[in-house]
Amino acid sequence: MNKIIAVVSIFILFCCTQVADKPSGSTKSISSSNTKIEKSFISFRIGSSQSLPEKRFNELLDLFDKYKGVTDEITFFTHTTHAPLPLDSFRQRIVILKERMVQTRKRGYKTGINILTTIGHHNENLDNSLKGDYTYMTNIDGEVCHGSFCPNDENMRGYVRNIYQMTAQANPDYIWIDDDVRFGHNPVGRGCFCDNCLKIFEKESGLSYTRESLKMKMNEGPVEEKLKLRKAWLQHNRNTISRLLGLIEKTVHEINPAMPIGYMTCDNFFEGNDFGKWAKILSGPNHAPVMWRPGWGYYNDANTSELVGKSHDIGRQVSALPVEVVSIQSEIENFPYQRLKKAANIVVLEACSHIAAGCTGAAFNVLSMYDEPLDEYEPLVARLQEARPFFDLLAKSLGRSAIAGVHTFWNKNSFIIGNLDDGNWVSTGNLLVSHELYDIGLPACYSIINAQVTILGKDNVFALSKDEITKALSGGVYMDAGTLQQLNDMGFGDLTGFELVRSENKDRIEKFTNHTLNGEFAGRERDNRQSFWNLAAYTLRKTNEKAQALTSLIDYTGKEVSACTTGIFENRLGGRICVAGYYPWTFMENLSKSSQMKAVFRWLSKDKLPGYIASFQKINLWIREPQNGKIALAFTNSSFDPAKNVILMLRTENKTIKLFNMKCKEMVIRSSGQDGPYQKFIIPEVEPWQMRLMVNE
């Protein structure tokens, strides 16, 4: 029997991963990977309105057959709405889906089940949802969500075991856990702070609190004490999710030891971002394949900048995954699935952008949620079929190799820094600085391990140990004035080169000094109108004679009021520092500032940046670490204007690159010159909202 299980395990492993030479054992986060991927992992997620009615289901399969190759996997949702179903209702759906999967396999597709609701998302369809002796998800003020339940409640754990048993017994090729396995649920926000969770926390930490006293201690008192308590709560959250995923793994693998399990995540900062451990738990003792679906947001194309913003969110998630996780299908979500909300070309580009940021495929949730013909969706399916060869080329060329470049700092404990000075911790919003620096052609990077330069924002340093801070300051760091003050207060002033003198909310203009990094733009001005966008302008003073000013401040008469608001410094550890005291994260999109920033980041990296876009265009760039001498990268023209004569500076000795457009048409480009370790490649034109893939041999 054990031999049979072993053979079946190997076969399913091969079918699920579509890869060769897959390493085994370690589940450490990737720095690079030699895993060979032959094509992208593409699936469609199918709502109940398309799968449960037999007529509509057959029409769905006919549509996919008509556009053969558009997908390899067809995944069926268990729920129509987002609160857990009663067990009888869940069982009735699984019976139908079991037959649907049999028919789907006959058409040549892999097929599985996506359990939309394990513990529940939010209050929806409560009259027809789970009721009983269960503990609701509870926020720190004692408010509850009636459509979501505490994963530490033993009765709820029994419910979870039941639904995953039913699902595994239906013999899917794989099972997906959706993103309700987290702690942010409308209308109550972040949980769970029920009485049982507080008791568990007391056992874990030795700290006893009521909800009221816990909230006070998390939000008031010395910073060090708040950070320590918050960090302990993040570990509690990690432990809770680990226990729930362990229950799911054991339940599924008791029935089928080789069953692949997938997990959908978002940034999961409040949950503790323990992706490496969670992937290992889901793999289980038999090392079954684990799949991942990073996602969240960007449901329509009204704000196109959100597309790349989601790619950055996804890139962070992927960077935390072990190398063994190979099938990484980005969530492409068009809810509420009204066709004119998101153009087909944007859907295609979104999938490409997320692959560039680290995924190896895409999971399309883009079809109707109604029992109606799919005529209006057919052009979208046709467009995705046309794009499939480029998806495959991207995944094959980029693989699971690590992304190198400029890292906006985050780590597993980043959430502890939220609302440190003024506000409720659990209501913390976005922890990260604006990604505008990536929009001017600097290469994005999502792991500090692979970064040549690290961006530090205010309070980031509190998520680092002193040794980690020292290590960061021995490399290339770009920071704002608030971070400078915090580092100096912590005793790192000899490594920063500057001190903060004052801040002003009067209208000030940044003026470029006659410094070599400013080049031909010396004397240029940058006026960000503080009366419109209220942000202080900071005056810096050099604390080391080696520190140098890049910009000063002038008032509206042209009079200098500060000799330095942005400066650079190389410290005794060899680290290079840039402190920006005037709008450090935004308004980078004019020629002089974007050019200055590229020169600064190249200097910070000591010419170790893997590449950048030197020309003046709005381009997002992702560069992979070289694998066996081969460099691969992708970039998007994130503008409604064509990008002509794009200048790609690439750190390589190779004089020739291959460039592929989204129709997989190849162009060979030779170097037009060299600047230090960088070759200069001029790309004639990239159409608006189009991507290019580049490889060199």
C-alpha positions in Angstrom: 0.0 0.0 0.0 2.8 2.4 0.9 4.4 1.8 -2.5 1.1 2.6 -4.2 0.8 5.8 -2.3 4.4 6.7 -3.2 3.8 6.2 -6.9 0.6 8.2 -6.8 2.3 11.0 -4.9 5.1 11.2 -7.5 2.5 11.3 -10.4 0.4 14.0 -8.8 3.5 16.0 -7.9 4.6 15.9 -11.6 1.1 16.8 -12.9 0.7 19.7 -10.4 4.0 21.4 -10.9 4.8 21.0 -14.6 8.5 21.4 -13.7 11.7 19.4 -13.8 14.7 19.4 -11.4 12.6 20.5 -8.5 14.7 20.8 -5.3 13.4 19.3 -2.1 13.8 19.7 1.6 14.4 23.3 2.6 11.5 25.7 2.8 13.6 28.8 3.2 12.6 32.0 1.3 14.2 32.2 -2.1 17.3 34.1 -3.0 17.4 32.4 -6.4 16.1 29.2 -7.9 17.2 26.9 -10.6 13.7 25.4 -10.8 12.8 25.0 -14.5 9.3 26.0 -15.5 8.1 25.1 -18.9 4.9 27.1 -19.0 2.7 29.3 -16.9 0.1 27.9 -14.5 -3.2 29.2 -15.7 -6.6 28.5 -14.1 -10.1 29.9 -14.2 -12.2 30.1 -11.0 -15.8 29.3 -11.7 -18.7 30.6 -9.6 -21.7 28.4 -8.6 -24.0 30.1 -11.1 -21.9 28.6 -13.9 -21.1 25.2 -12.4 -24.3 24.1 -10.6 -26.8 24.4 -13.5 -26.0 21.6 -15.8 -26.9 23.5 -19.0 -24.8 26.4 -18.1 -21.9 24.1 -17.0 -21.8 22.4 -20.4 -21.9 25.8 -22.2 -18.9 26.8 -20.0 -16.9 23.8 -21.0 -17.8 24.4 -24.7 -16.5 27.9 -24.4 -13.2 26.7 -23.0 -13.0 24.0 -25.7 -13.6 26.7 -28.4 -10.6 28.6 -27.0 -8.4 25.6 -26.3 -5.3 26.4 -24.3 -6.7 29.5 -22.6 -6.6 27.5 -19.3 -5.2 24.2 -18.0 -7.2 24.2 -14.8 -10.8 24.8 -14.0 -11.5 25.5 -10.3 -15.0 25.4 -8.8 -16.1 27.7 -5.9 -18.1 26.0 -3.2 -20.0 29.2 -2.2 -22.0 31.9 -3.8 -21.8 34.2 -0.8 -19.1 34.9 1.8 -20.3 33.5 5.1 -19.9 29.7 5.9 -22.6 27.4 4.7 -24.5 24.9 6.8 -23.0 21.5 6.5 -26.0 20.1 4.6 -25.9 22.9 2.0 -22.2 22.4 1.6 -22.6 18.6 1.2 -25.2 19.1 -1.5 -22.9 21.3 -3.5 -20.0 19.0 -3.2 -22.0 16.1 -4.5 -22.7 18.2 -7.7 -19.2 19.4 -8.0 -17.8 15.9 -7.8 -19.7 15.0 -10.9 -18.7 18.3 -12.5 -15.0 17.5 -12.0 -15.5 14.1 -13.7 -16.9 15.8 -16.7 -14.2 18.5 -16.7 -11.4 15.9 -16.7 -13.0 14.1 -19.7 -12.5 17.4 -21.6 -8.8 17.3 -20.7 -8.6 19.8 -17.9 -7.2 19.5 -14.4 -9.9 20.5 -11.9 -10.3 21.2 -8.3 -12.3 22.9 -5.6 -11.9 26.4 -4.1 -13.4 26.5 -0.6 -14.4 30.2 -0.7 -15.4 30.3 3.0 -13.5 28.4 5.7 -14.1 30.7 8.6 -16.0 33.4 6.8 -15.3 36.8 5.1 -18.1 39.1 6.3 -21.8 39.6 6.9 -23.6 38.3 3.8 -26.7 36.1 3.3 -26.8 35.5 7.0 -30.3 34.0 6.9 -29.0 31.1 4.8 -25.5 30.7 6.4 -24.0 28.8 9.3 -25.6 29.1 12.7 -24.9 27.3 16.0 -22.7 27.2 19.0 -19.8 29.0 17.4 -17.7 32.0 18.5 -18.0 34.9 16.2 -14.9 36.8 15.0 -14.5 39.5 17.7 -12.7 42.8 17.5 -10.8 44.5 20.3 -13.9 46.5 21.3 -16.0 43.3 21.7 -18.0 43.8 18.4 -18.6 40.7 16.4 -19.0 39.7 12.8 -21.9 37.3 12.3 -20.5 36.0 9.0 -17.1 35.0 10.3 -16.0 32.8 13.1 -13.0 32.4 15.4 -10.6 29.8 14.1 -9.6 28.9 17.7 -13.2 27.9 18.6 -13.2 24.0 18.9 -16.7 23.7 17.5 -15.6 25.8 14.5 -12.6 23.6 14.1 -14.9 20.6 13.9 -16.9 22.4 11.2 -13.7 23.0 9.2 -12.7 19.4 9.5 -16.1 18.3 8.2 -16.0 20.6 5.1 -12.5 19.6 4.2 -13.2 15.9 4.6 -16.2 16.3 2.2 -14.1 18.1 -0.3 -11.1 15.7 -0.2 -13.5 12.7 -0.6 -14.9 14.3 -3.7 -11.5 13.5 -5.3 -10.4 16.9 -6.7 -7.0 17.3 -8.3 -6.3 20.0 -5.7 -8.0 22.1 -3.0 -7.7 25.8 -2.6 -8.1 27.7 0.7 -9.4 31.2 0.1 -8.3 34.5 1.7 -10.8 34.5 4.5 -8.2 32.7 6.6 -7.0 36.0 8.0 -8.0 38.6 10.6 -9.7 41.4 8.8 -13.5 41.0 8.5 -16.2 43.5 7.8 -17.9 45.2 9.6 -15.7 44.7 12.7 -12.2 45.0 11.2 -9.3 43.1 12.7 -9.8 40.2 15.2 -9.9 37.9 16.9 -10.0 39.2 20.4 -12.6 36.8 21.8 -12.3 35.6 25.4 -10.9 32.3 24.3 -8.2 34.0 22.2 -7.2 36.1 25.2 -6.8 33.0 27.2 -4.7 31.4 24.5 -2.5 34.5 24.4 -2.0 34.4 28.1 -0.8 30.8 27.9 1.6 31.7 25.0 3.0 34.9 26.5 2.3 34.8 30.2 0.4 38.1 29.8 -3.1 38.4 31.1 -5.4 41.1 29.7 -9.0 42.0 29.2 -9.9 43.5 25.8 -9.9 47.0 27.4 -6.5 46.7 29.1 -5.0 45.0 26.1 -6.1 47.9 23.8 -4.7 50.4 26.3 -1.3 48.7 26.5 -1.1 48.3 22.7 -1.7 52.0 22.2 -0.3 53.9 25.2 2.9 54.1 27.2 6.6 53.7 26.2 7.3 52.8 22.6 9.4 49.8 23.6 6.6 48.3 25.7 4.0 48.8 22.9 6.3 47.2 20.4 7.0 44.2 22.6 3.3 43.6 23.2 2.3 44.1 19.6 5.1 41.7 18.5 3.8 39.1 20.9 0.3 39.5 19.5 1.6 39.0 15.9 3.1 35.7 17.1 -0.2 34.7 18.6 -1.8 35.4 15.2 0.8 33.3 13.4 0.2 30.5 15.8 -3.6 30.6 15.3 -3.3 30.4 11.5 -0.7 27.7 11.8 -3.0 25.6 13.9 -5.9 26.1 11.5 -3.8 25.2 8.4 -2.4 22.2 10.3 -5.9 21.0 10.9 -6.7 21.4 7.2 -3.5 19.6 6.1 -4.1 16.7 8.4 -7.8 16.4 7.4 -7.0 16.4 3.7 -3.9 14.2 3.7 -5.6 11.6 5.9 -7.8 11.0 2.9 -5.2 11.6 0.1 -1.6 12.0 1.3 -0.5 13.5 -2.1 -3.3 16.1 -2.4 -1.9 19.5 -3.4 -3.3 22.3 -1.2 -3.3 26.0 -2.3 -3.6 29.0 -0.1 -4.8 32.5 -1.1 -3.1 35.4 0.7 -2.9 39.2 0.7 -0.1 41.2 2.4 -1.2 39.6 5.7 0.8 42.0 7.8 -1.5 41.7 10.9 -1.4 37.9 10.5 2.4 37.9 10.8 3.4 37.0 7.2 4.6 33.5 8.2 4.4 32.2 4.6 7.4 30.0 4.9 6.1 28.1 7.9 2.5 28.0 6.5 3.7 26.5 3.2 5.6 23.8 5.1 2.6 23.0 7.3 0.3 22.7 4.2 2.9 20.4 2.5 2.6 18.0 5.5 4.8 15.0 6.3 4.5 13.6 2.8 5.8 16.8 1.2 2.8 17.2 -1.0 2.9 20.1 -3.4 1.7 23.5 -2.2 0.3 26.2 -4.4 -0.1 29.9 -3.7 -2.5 32.6 -4.9 -1.3 36.1 -3.9 -3.7 38.9 -4.5 -6.1 41.6 -3.1 -7.7 44.5 -4.8 -7.7 46.1 -8.3 -11.2 45.1 -9.4 -11.6 47.6 -12.2 -9.3 49.8 -14.4 -10.6 53.2 -13.3 -7.2 53.9 -11.7 -4.5 52.2 -13.7 -1.8 53.0 -11.2 -3.4 50.5 -8.9 -2.4 47.7 -11.4 1.3 48.0 -10.6 0.4 48.7 -7.0 -1.1 45.3 -6.8 1.9 43.8 -8.5 4.1 45.3 -5.8 1.7 43.8 -3.1 2.0 40.5 -4.9 5.8 40.7 -5.3 6.2 41.1 -1.5 4.1 38.0 -0.9 6.0 35.9 -3.4 9.3 37.0 -2.0 8.4 35.3 1.3 7.6 32.0 -0.2 9.8 28.9 -0.1 11.5 27.9 -3.3 9.4 24.6 -3.3 6.3 26.6 -4.0 6.3 26.6 -7.8 2.6 27.1 -8.9 2.0 30.7 -7.9 -1.1 32.0 -9.6 -1.9 35.6 -9.1 -5.4 36.5 -8.3 -7.1 38.3 -11.3 -10.3 39.5 -9.8 -12.9 41.5 -11.7 -15.7 41.6 -9.1 -18.6 42.2 -9.7 -17.6 40.9 -13.1 -19.3 43.6 -15.2 -17.4 43.5 -18.5 -16.9 47.2 -19.0 -15.3 47.6 -15.6 -12.0 46.3 -16.8 -10.8 46.1 -20.4 -9.6 42.8 -21.8 -6.2 44.3 -22.6 -5.8 45.4 -19.0 -6.7 42.0 -17.7 -3.9 40.6 -19.9 -1.4 43.2 -18.8 -2.3 42.6 -15.2 -1.5 38.9 -15.4 1.8 39.8 -17.1 2.7 42.4 -14.5 2.1 40.0 -11.7 4.3 37.3 -13.4 7.0 40.0 -13.8 6.7 40.7 -10.0 7.3 37.0 -9.1 4.3 34.8 -10.0 4.4 31.9 -12.3 0.8 32.1 -13.6 -2.6 33.6 -13.0 -6.0 32.5 -11.7 -8.8 34.3 -13.5 -11.9 35.1 -11.6 -13.5 37.1 -14.4 -16.7 35.4 -15.6 -20.3 36.1 -14.7 -21.7 35.4 -11.3 -25.2 35.0 -12.7 -26.9 32.0 -14.4 -26.8 33.7 -17.8 -25.1 33.0 -21.2 -21.4 33.9 -21.4 -21.6 35.7 -24.8 -20.4 39.0 -23.4 -17.4 37.3 -21.8 -16.3 35.4 -24.9 -14.2 38.3 -26.3 -12.3 38.4 -23.0 -11.7 34.6 -23.1 -10.5 35.0 -26.7 -8.1 37.8 -25.8 -6.7 35.7 -23.0 -6.2 32.8 -25.4 -4.2 35.1 -27.7 -2.0 36.2 -24.7 -1.4 32.7 -23.4 1.9 32.2 -25.4 3.3 35.4 -23.8 2.2 34.2 -20.3 4.1 31.0 -21.0 7.2 32.8 -22.3 7.3 35.1 -19.2 7.0 32.2 -16.8 9.6 30.1 -18.6 12.1 33.0 -18.9 11.6 34.4 -15.4 10.9 31.2 -13.5 11.4 31.4 -9.8 14.6 33.4 -9.9 14.8 36.2 -7.3 14.1 39.9 -8.1 16.9 42.3 -7.5 17.0 46.1 -7.2 15.5 48.7 -4.8 13.7 47.3 -1.8 11.0 49.3 0.1 11.6 47.8 3.5 9.2 45.5 5.2 9.6 42.3 7.3 7.4 39.9 9.2 7.1 42.3 12.1 6.3 45.4 10.1 2.8 45.7 11.5 4.0 46.5 15.0 5.0 50.0 13.9 1.4 51.1 12.9 -0.1 54.2 14.6 2.7 54.3 17.2 2.1 57.9 18.1 -1.5 58.6 17.5 -4.2 56.0 17.2 -5.6 52.6 17.6 -3.0 50.0 16.5 -5.4 47.5 15.0 -6.9 50.1 12.7 -3.5 50.7 11.1 -3.7 51.4 7.4 -1.0 51.1 4.7 2.5 50.7 6.4 4.6 51.3 3.3 5.7 54.5 1.5 4.5 55.4 -1.9 5.8 53.4 -4.8 6.3 56.4 -7.1 10.1 55.8 -7.1 9.4 52.6 -9.0 7.4 54.4 -11.7 10.4 56.3 -13.0 12.4 53.2 -14.1 14.1 52.1 -11.0 14.0 48.3 -10.5 11.6 47.0 -7.9 12.8 44.4 -5.3 10.7 42.9 -2.5 13.3 41.2 -0.3 16.1 42.8 1.6 18.2 39.8 0.9 18.3 40.6 -2.9 18.4 44.4 -2.6 21.2 46.7 -3.7 19.4 49.7 -2.0 16.9 49.8 0.8 14.2 52.5 1.3 13.5 53.2 4.9 10.4 55.2 6.0 9.6 56.7 9.4 9.1 54.0 12.1 10.5 51.2 9.8 13.5 51.0 12.1 11.4 49.8 15.0 10.8 46.6 13.2 14.6 46.0 13.0 17.0 44.9 15.7 20.1 47.1 16.3 22.3 44.6 14.5 19.9 44.6 11.5 20.0 48.4 11.5 23.8 48.4 11.5 23.8 46.0 8.6 21.3 48.0 6.6 23.4 51.2 7.2 26.5 49.4 5.9 24.8 49.1 2.5 22.8 51.6 0.4 19.9 53.4 2.2 17.4 56.1 1.1 15.4 57.6 3.9 13.2 60.5 4.9 13.9 63.0 7.6 11.7 61.3 10.2 13.8 58.1 9.8 17.0 60.2 10.2 15.8 61.6 13.5 14.8 58.2 14.8 18.2 56.6 13.9 20.1 59.5 15.5 18.0 59.2 18.6 18.8 55.4 18.7 22.6 56.2 18.6 23.3 55.7 14.9 24.2 59.4 14.2 27.8 58.6 13.2 26.5 56.4 10.4 23.9 58.9 9.0 26.0 62.0 8.4 23.2 64.5 9.1 21.0 65.8 11.8 17.6 67.4 11.7 17.6 71.1 12.4 14.0 72.2 11.9 10.9 71.6 9.8 8.6 74.2 8.2 5.1 74.1 6.8 5.6 77.3 4.9 5.8 77.0 1.1 9.3 76.1 0.2 11.0 75.2 -3.1 13.7 72.6 -3.5 16.7 73.8 -5.5 19.4 71.5 -7.0 23.0 72.3 -5.9 26.0 72.2 -8.2 26.7 68.5 -7.3 28.0 65.9 -9.8 24.9 63.7 -9.1 22.7 66.5 -10.3 24.7 66.8 -13.5 23.1 69.2 -16.0 20.2 69.9 -13.7 22.1 72.0 -11.2 20.0 75.0 -10.4 16.7 73.4 -11.3 13.8 73.8 -8.9 11.1 71.5 -7.6 8.0 73.2 -6.1 5.5 70.9 -4.5 3.2 73.6 -3.1 2.9 72.8 0.6 -0.2 74.9 0.7 -1.8 72.2 -1.5 -0.1 69.0 -0.3 0.7 69.7 3.4 4.0 68.1 4.2 6.8 69.7 6.2 10.1 70.7 4.5 13.1 69.8 6.6 16.5 71.5 7.1 19.4 69.2 7.5 22.8 70.0 9.0 26.0 68.0 8.2 27.5 66.2 11.1 30.4 64.8 9.1 32.6 66.7 6.7 32.1 64.0 4.1 28.4 64.7 4.0 27.3 66.6 0.8 24.2 68.6 0.0 22.2 67.7 -3.1 19.4 70.2 -2.7 18.7 73.4 -0.7 15.5 75.2 0.1 14.4 78.6 -1.2 11.3 80.7 -0.5 9.0 82.2 -3.1 11.3 85.3 -3.5 14.2 83.0 -4.4 16.0 83.6 -1.1 17.9 80.5 0.3 16.4 79.5 3.7 18.2 76.2 4.1 21.6 75.0 2.7 20.6 71.4 2.7 17.3 69.5 2.6 18.5 66.5 0.7 22.1 65.1 1.1 24.3 62.1 0.7 27.0 60.5 2.9 29.3 57.5 2.9 29.9 56.3 6.4 32.8 54.4 8.1 31.2 51.1 7.3 31.2 51.8 3.6 27.4 52.3 3.7 26.0 55.0 1.5 23.1 57.1 2.8 20.7 59.6 1.1 18.4 61.6 3.4 15.6 63.4 1.6 13.8 66.2 3.6 11.5 67.5 0.9 8.7 65.3 -0.4 10.8 62.1 -0.3 8.2 59.7 -1.7 6.1 61.7 -4.2 6.2 64.1 -7.1 9.2 62.4 -8.8 7.9 62.5 -12.3 9.6 65.6 -13.8 12.9 65.2 -15.8 15.2 66.8 -13.3 14.0 65.0 -10.2 13.7 61.6 -11.9 17.2 61.9 -13.4 18.6 62.9 -10.0 17.0 60.0 -8.3 18.4 57.5 -10.8 21.9 59.0 -10.3 21.4 58.8 -6.5 20.2 55.2 -6.4 23.0 54.2 -8.8 25.5 55.9 -6.4 23.9 54.3 -3.3 24.3 50.9 -4.9 27.9 51.5 -5.8 26.9 50.7 -9.4 25.5 47.3 -8.3 21.9 48.0 -9.4 21.2 45.3 -12.0 19.8 47.9 -14.4 17.5 50.8 -14.7 15.6 52.9 -17.3 17.8 56.0 -18.1 15.3 57.7 -20.4 12.4 59.9 -19.3 9.4 57.6 -19.4 6.9 56.2 -16.9 8.1 52.6 -16.8 7.9 49.9 -14.2 10.8 47.5 -14.2 11.5 44.0 -12.7 15.0 42.4 -13.1 15.8 38.9 -12.1 19.1 37.8 -10.6 21.3 36.2 -13.2 21.0 32.5 -13.6 24.0 30.7 -15.1 25.0 34.0 -16.8 21.5 34.6 -18.2 19.7 37.8 -17.3 15.9 38.2 -17.7 13.7 41.2 -17.0 10.3 42.6 -17.9 9.1 46.2 -18.0 5.8 47.9 -18.7 5.1 51.3 -20.3 2.7 52.5 -17.6 1.5 55.4 -19.6 -1.1 56.3 -22.2 1.7 57.7 -24.3 4.0 55.5 -26.5 7.5 55.2 -25.0 10.0 56.0 -27.8 13.7 55.2 -27.7 13.6 53.7 -24.2 17.1 53.5 -22.8 17.7 50.4 -20.8 21.0 50.4 -18.8 21.9 46.8 -18.0 24.7 45.7 -15.8 26.2 43.1 -18.1 29.2 42.5 -20.4 26.9 41.1 -23.1 26.5 43.4 -26.0 23.3 41.8 -27.4 19.8 41.3 -25.9 16.6 39.6 -27.1 13.4 41.6 -26.7 9.9 40.1 -27.0 6.7 42.0 -27.3 3.4 40.6 -26.0 2.8 38.7 -29.3 6.1 36.9 -28.7 7.7 38.7 -31.6 11.5 38.8 -31.1 13.8 41.7 -31.7 17.6 41.6 -31.3 19.2 44.8 -30.0 22.9 45.6 -29.8 24.5 47.8 -27.2 24.9 51.5 -28.2 27.6 52.1 -25.7 28.8 51.6 -22.2 28.8 53.6 -18.9 30.9 51.9 -16.3 29.6 48.3 -15.8 26.3 49.2 -17.7 25.6 48.5 -21.4 23.2 50.9 -23.1 20.4 49.4 -25.1 17.9 51.6 -27.0 14.4 50.1 -27.5 12.7 51.9 -30.4 9.1 52.0 -29.1 6.8 50.4 -26.5 3.1 51.0 -27.0 1.0 52.4 -24.1 0.2 49.9 -21.4 2.3 47.2 -23.0 5.0 45.0 -21.6 8.4 43.8 -23.0 10.3 40.7 -21.9 14.1 40.9 -22.3 16.6 38.0 -22.0 20.3 37.8 -22.8 22.3 34.6 -23.1 
